[in-house]
Amino acid sequence: MNNQEKLVLTGNQGIARGFYEAGGLLAASYPGSPTVEILDNIKQYKEVYAEFSTSEKVALEVAIGGSFAGVRSMASMKHVGVNIAADPLMSFTQTKTNGGFVLLSGDDPGMASSQNEQDNRIFGKFANMGILAPSDSQDAIDYTKAAFDISEEYHLPMMVNITSRVCHSRTPVVLGERKEVEPRKFEKDVERYCMIPPHTHKLQHSMKERIEKLQELAYDSKLNSLEEKEGTDTLVVTSGLLYHNLKELDLNVSIYKLGMIHPISPKKLRELADKYERIIVIEELMPVIENDIKLMGIPCEGKKYFSFTGELHSEDIEEGLMKAGVITEGKSEKRPPVESVKRTPLFCAGCPHRPIFDILKKLRKRVIGDIGCYSMAMFEPFQASDSIISMGATVGITKGMTKANGLTGKSEPLVSVIGDGTMFHSGLPGFVNLLHQKDENDNMTFIILDNRTTAMTGGQATAASGNYTSADDMKVDIKTIIKAMGHENVREVDQFDYEATKKVITEETNKPGISFIIAKRPCALKFKIQENTFYVNPNVCIGCRNCVKTNCPPIRMKKYHNIDKLKSSIDPDMCAGCSVCAQVCPVDAIQPKGQHPDHSKKGSAKYMRQETQKMKLNNEEQE
Amino acid sequence: METINIMLGGVGGQGLVLTTDVICKAALKAGYDVKSNDVIGLAQRGGMVWGSVRIGEKVHSPNIPAGKTDIILGLEPLEGQRWEHILNKNTKVILNTKEVYPTPSLLEKVQYPSEKIKEFYQRYEHYLSDFSADAKKLGNAKAANTVLLGVMAQFLPISTDIWKETLRENVPEKAIEVNMKAFDYGYENFKPKS
């Protein structure tokens, strides 16, 4: 095998490469797992305009603009991102596509990193798009290119639907050249681009016709492949990674691999149904392909043998085919997992969220959480997040609960936490909405965790990052925005000054009305804390575990030589130097290295106070 | 050649994704078909992460079939032990013994299972060291995974030249020298037991 021209790429890198080779010119996204690396990778191509937009809705709209203007454009997002982008999507897909348009949706069967498991193939069908489903990185390149060609030829918006496993899996690929595509013109045509009735009446028909035409392409398209075996009466219809998982089993069944999962050619399926006794559909999540085939009046089976949730590995496919009676014995050596200590995710060493949730836990507040690294506050030991629904939902939910509590005599102060990225994504409308029917007895405290980073997805910029680093260009000042809305009570804190932060949170949660607290420390992973690390003096430590309860990765109790009781310890290789442990220590047993222990000062709080001055927290109105 | 299946278990932040990438690129350079997975979950740091690499003449699924793991690289002891259910009696266990406590152990709710881990690796042909400490002595604790790769390289049909070339192309320039040393250290100091 000659591997000279071959490379290994992840599926995400493959999509980025396919976009490039297809002559793509404009790409927009919002960071989300499993698709975040697509735009990260597209950014390497100088010919292309690429942006992480403030939300998936905006990203989709930017890509629509690119397509209108006649260039090949792509919006990429995780599956739940399509929910917020659904409004422009459902109207846009009615239009006769100008420049090639691809919506890349990353689904997450098994929910490795998502709040739900929705099957976005349903969305693609709902929006009358053609849908391609790559099985590996080479498909990711080829299908992205094919999607653009189809989109332009059929004037149809295309979805490329990829699953998390294919996004992250590495497989060999052969690269092609970039094909420059002549941009099309945007010509004024209100029937084509202005989605109001009666224009939309006609478009219902043209959308249907486009899909019917694409069914003809599906009949003998190279995107779909048929592998027939002698001596079998069973045809398995499958797509994506499941094709490779099935091949792994090396069974005596014929396989129809769908690269294009919507639309499917009824003519082709009828021909196959005449030839095979049984058609079995293997697909993850919803029975999308199975139902389509059944709607053609062709009998087939699928979900009765395979799970509706989670991934389908080779072992699951074997088990299902045994249930179906297609094979009589399995080779699988599947055993249940061994007993092992769980490793739940936790805040990084030096994470600025840690002191906030340590304080909220100590104050025993009800906390309405949101999506971001701070979702992890729901885990032990903080357990300081009582609900997590979707991006920005905390704001409306906090208001609704407060109003409902007021109506039913259960008044309770509520704390809402939201990150800066999430706030720009979809928190701002909720903040405006708080101004409506304000009641001075309502007690809501909104803590904005302004770490200037979309941290959970790997440190992409937010609209506030430019305030902290010249590498980013957006410098939106959150305090100015909130005040401009008409909210009066807005305070800023440096959460590495633990006591001062605790005082502000205590004051604001104790007082009725709407309060905003902006916590200013940046993400410790993206912006390293340039400070001394800390150590525990075991002779001073009283073993109270206040530091351990902040759940910092390097801090744990340890047996020291010549000391009976366990005392706290800090792994110097992991400590980031945030000083929070030193500040919660009641006896000053935790000290910075390289400085003389000074028991009259609390850890490095003095230093942190100086930092606070440097950060110019803008609280003059309150003080 | 029979397909070789390599499992990797580690903690978020230990560099598992880069390690998986290096193995894939080296295998491809050596002329093999290769497929891999990484599953990194929610956290950037501190959570459980794992990966798998399959190397052979023709590889279909990137997932290792149950019980078919040939080599497990435990970048952390507990994260090696966690995958025992997909090993078999011939699996080689290569384990970095530097413990990273998970939350239940940091909070003293569950003892870190040091004894259980010892029983685990003793059931297999094993190669152990505090590879982080070894790498630190060689110049940078972050090169720990490269020591593991050096140990593993003895069992794979990929030349040391290819491994080193791949490392050179994939680690930061200033870390090339320490990674070369780390690879040699692993390759030379943990001789095959079978």
Interface residues (C-beta under 8 A of the other chain):
Chain A: M1 N2 N3 K6 L7 V8 S33 A112 S113 D136 R165 H168 S169 R170 T171 P172 L241 H244 N245 K247 E248 H313 S314 E315 K331 S332 E333 K334 R335 P336 P337 V338 S340 V341 K342 R343 T344 P345 L346 F347 C348 A349 C373 S375 M376 F379 E380 P381 A455 M456 G458 G459 L525 R545 V548 K549 N551 P553 I555 R556 M557 D573
Chain B: V11 G12 G13 T20 D21 C24 K25 L28 K29 G31 Y32 D33 V34 K35 S36 N37 D38 V39 I40 G41 L42 A43 Q44 R45 G46 G47 M48 E57 H60 S61 P62 N63 P65 A66 G67 K68 L78 E79 Q81 R82 E84 H85 I86 N88 V100 Y101 P102 T103 P104 S105 L106 L107 E108 K109 V110 Y112 P113 S132 A141
